[in-house]
Amino acid sequence: MQRTIAPKRGPAASSDIVQLVLASTSPYRRALLERLGVPFSVADPGVAEERRPGEAPEHMAARLAEAKARAVSGRFPSALIVGSDQVAVSRGEILGKPGTHENAVRQMRAQSGRESVFHTAVCVLNAADGRSATRVVPCRVVFRDLDDAVIERYLAKEQPYDCAGSAKSEGLGIALIAKMESEDPSALIGLPLIALVDLLHEQGLNVL
């Protein structure tokens, strides 16, 4: 069942009833969006997360966030649609979702004692008029020195095979991190809520 919300009037409000849709099946993004306390629907965008030749990580994240929002707009022609994507990079290498234990071990070894940058993009698309706005929030993460025993223990406990960079900072993965720097701590988990609140406000939806 599709759910709708009645937002408070904002500067860009054009309707009394606005439907909010998250164009993602990620349980992490869903849990983050639930923090805002507004009802929303979830839709699978079915967008291939592939990098174009020579594409910068932050541009890739922004492009995919908007692509995901637009991919479901035909199903929700009057909704505000939230798309998001995260691209991690370490020493120039894109770190996608590992998918397997072997790939996760390789990623963790590559990040041991080094800095990775997680570029998390969020897009809000007004499906009614096609307007969209996107922001990319970087998070710099320095990992501790990780030996193979630590890596194996962590992967056995948390199995973060669906997370870019192979670590869940909201869980036990925080123990792998020496320090991090970001304007929005929710960005590293997968959805920058501070930026999202701003983008929704611009479309006339105030969460408070």
C-alpha positions as CSV (number, residue, x, y, z in Angstrom):
1,M,0.0,0.0,0.0
2,Q,1.3,3.4,-0.9
3,R,1.4,5.9,2.0
4,T,1.2,9.7,1.8
5,I,2.2,12.5,4.1
6,A,0.8,15.9,4.7
7,P,3.8,18.3,5.0
8,K,3.8,21.7,6.6
9,R,3.9,24.5,4.1
10,G,7.3,25.4,2.9
11,P,8.6,28.0,0.4
12,A,8.3,25.5,-2.5
13,A,5.2,23.8,-1.4
14,S,2.9,23.1,-4.3
15,S,0.4,20.6,-2.8
16,D,-1.2,19.7,0.5
17,I,-0.4,16.0,0.0
18,V,3.1,14.7,-0.9
19,Q,4.1,11.1,-1.2
20,L,7.7,10.3,-0.2
21,V,9.4,7.4,-1.9
22,L,12.8,5.9,-1.1
23,A,14.3,4.6,-4.3
24,S,16.4,1.9,-2.6
25,T,15.9,-1.5,-1.0
26,S,18.9,-1.0,1.3
27,P,17.9,-1.8,4.9
28,Y,20.5,0.7,6.1
29,R,19.0,3.6,4.1
30,R,15.5,2.6,5.2
31,A,16.5,2.7,8.8
32,L,18.1,6.1,8.4
33,L,15.1,7.6,6.7
34,E,12.9,6.3,9.4
35,R,14.7,8.5,11.8
36,L,13.0,11.5,10.3
37,G,9.6,10.2,11.4
38,V,7.7,10.7,8.1
39,P,5.9,7.9,6.3
40,F,7.4,6.7,3.1
41,S,7.2,4.0,0.5
42,V,10.1,1.9,-0.8
43,A,10.8,1.0,-4.4
44,D,13.6,-0.9,-6.1
45,P,15.2,1.3,-8.8
46,G,17.0,-1.6,-10.5
47,V,19.9,0.6,-11.6
48,A,23.3,-1.0,-12.4
49,E,25.9,0.6,-10.2
50,E,28.7,0.8,-12.8
51,R,31.4,3.3,-13.2
52,R,31.9,5.1,-16.5
53,P,35.4,5.4,-17.9
54,G,37.4,8.1,-16.1
55,E,34.4,9.1,-13.9
56,A,35.3,10.7,-10.6
57,P,34.0,8.9,-7.5
58,E,31.9,11.8,-6.4
59,H,30.4,12.3,-9.9
60,M,29.6,8.6,-10.0
61,A,27.8,8.8,-6.7
62,A,25.8,11.9,-7.8
63,R,24.9,10.4,-11.2
64,L,23.7,7.1,-9.7
65,A,21.7,8.8,-6.9
66,E,19.7,10.8,-9.5
67,A,19.4,7.8,-11.8
68,K,17.8,5.7,-9.0
69,A,15.3,8.4,-8.3
70,R,14.4,8.9,-11.9
71,A,14.1,5.1,-12.4
72,V,11.1,4.9,-10.2
73,S,9.5,8.2,-11.1
74,G,7.1,6.6,-13.6
75,R,5.6,4.5,-10.9
76,F,5.1,7.5,-8.6
77,P,4.3,10.5,-10.9
78,S,3.4,13.0,-8.1
79,A,5.9,11.9,-5.4
80,L,9.1,13.3,-3.9
81,I,11.6,10.6,-4.6
82,V,14.8,10.1,-2.7
83,G,17.7,8.4,-4.4
84,S,21.1,7.8,-2.9
85,D,24.4,6.1,-3.7
86,Q,27.8,5.7,-2.0
87,V,31.1,5.3,-3.7
88,A,34.2,4.5,-1.6
89,V,37.7,5.1,-2.9
90,S,41.1,4.2,-1.4
91,R,44.4,5.1,-3.2
92,G,42.5,5.7,-6.4
93,E,40.7,2.4,-6.3
94,I,36.9,2.2,-6.2
95,L,35.8,-0.1,-3.4
96,G,32.3,-1.5,-4.2
97,K,30.2,-3.9,-2.2
98,P,32.5,-6.9,-1.8
99,G,29.8,-9.6,-2.2
100,T,32.2,-12.3,-1.0
101,H,34.5,-13.0,1.9
102,E,37.5,-13.1,-0.3
103,N,36.8,-9.6,-1.8
104,A,36.1,-8.3,1.7
105,V,39.5,-9.5,3.0
106,R,41.2,-7.9,0.0
107,Q,39.4,-4.6,0.6
108,M,40.2,-4.6,4.3
109,R,43.9,-5.4,3.7
110,A,44.0,-2.5,1.2
111,Q,42.6,0.0,3.7
112,S,44.7,-1.1,6.7
113,G,46.4,1.9,8.2
114,R,45.2,4.1,5.3
115,E,42.6,6.7,4.5
116,S,39.5,5.9,2.5
117,V,37.0,8.5,1.3
118,F,33.3,7.6,1.2
119,H,31.3,9.8,-1.2
120,T,27.6,9.6,-0.4
121,A,25.1,11.3,-2.7
122,V,21.5,12.1,-2.0
123,C,19.0,13.3,-4.7
124,V,15.5,14.5,-4.2
125,L,13.4,14.4,-7.4
126,N,10.0,16.0,-7.7
127,A,8.4,13.6,-10.1
128,A,5.5,15.9,-10.8
129,D,7.7,18.5,-12.5
130,G,11.0,16.7,-13.0
131,R,13.0,19.1,-10.8
132,S,15.8,17.5,-8.9
133,A,18.7,18.5,-6.6
134,T,21.6,16.5,-5.5
135,R,24.3,16.8,-2.9
136,V,27.4,14.7,-2.3
137,V,28.8,14.5,1.3
138,P,32.3,13.1,1.6
139,C,33.5,11.2,4.7
140,R,37.2,10.7,5.3
141,V,38.0,7.5,7.2
142,V,41.4,6.4,8.5
143,F,41.5,2.7,9.4
144,R,43.6,1.2,12.1
145,D,46.4,-1.2,11.2
146,L,44.5,-4.4,10.6
147,D,46.2,-7.7,10.7
148,D,44.6,-10.8,9.2
149,A,43.4,-12.1,12.5
150,V,41.5,-8.9,13.2
151,I,40.0,-8.9,9.7
152,E,38.8,-12.5,10.0
153,R,37.3,-11.9,13.4
154,Y,35.4,-8.8,12.2
155,L,34.1,-10.4,9.0
156,A,33.0,-13.5,10.8
157,K,31.0,-11.4,13.3
158,E,29.4,-8.8,11.0
159,Q,29.6,-10.2,7.5
160,P,29.5,-6.7,5.8
161,Y,29.4,-8.1,2.3
162,D,26.7,-5.7,1.1
163,C,28.6,-2.6,2.3
164,A,31.0,-0.5,0.2
165,G,34.5,-0.8,1.7
166,S,33.5,-3.9,3.8
167,A,32.8,-2.2,7.1
168,K,29.7,-1.1,9.0
169,S,30.5,2.0,11.0
170,E,27.2,1.9,12.7
171,G,28.1,-1.6,14.1
172,L,31.3,-3.3,15.1
173,G,33.1,-1.7,12.2
174,I,33.6,1.4,14.3
175,A,36.3,-0.6,16.1
176,L,38.3,-0.7,12.8
177,I,38.4,3.1,12.5
178,A,41.1,5.3,13.9
179,K,39.3,8.6,13.0
180,M,36.8,10.0,10.6
181,E,35.9,13.4,9.3
182,S,32.5,14.4,7.9
183,E,29.9,17.2,8.1
184,D,27.2,14.5,8.4
185,P,27.8,11.3,10.4
186,S,24.8,9.6,8.8
187,A,26.5,9.9,5.4
188,L,28.9,7.1,6.1
189,I,26.1,4.7,6.9
190,G,24.5,5.4,3.5
191,L,22.1,8.4,3.6
192,P,23.2,11.9,4.5
193,L,20.2,13.1,6.6
194,I,21.4,16.6,7.1
195,A,21.6,17.2,3.4
196,L,18.3,15.3,2.8
197,V,16.4,17.5,5.3
198,D,17.6,20.6,3.4
199,L,16.6,19.1,0.0
200,L,13.2,18.1,1.2
201,H,12.7,21.6,2.7
202,E,13.5,23.1,-0.7
203,Q,10.7,21.0,-2.2
204,G,8.3,22.2,0.5
205,L,8.4,19.3,2.8
206,N,9.4,20.1,6.4
207,V,10.0,17.1,8.6
208,L,9.3,19.2,11.8
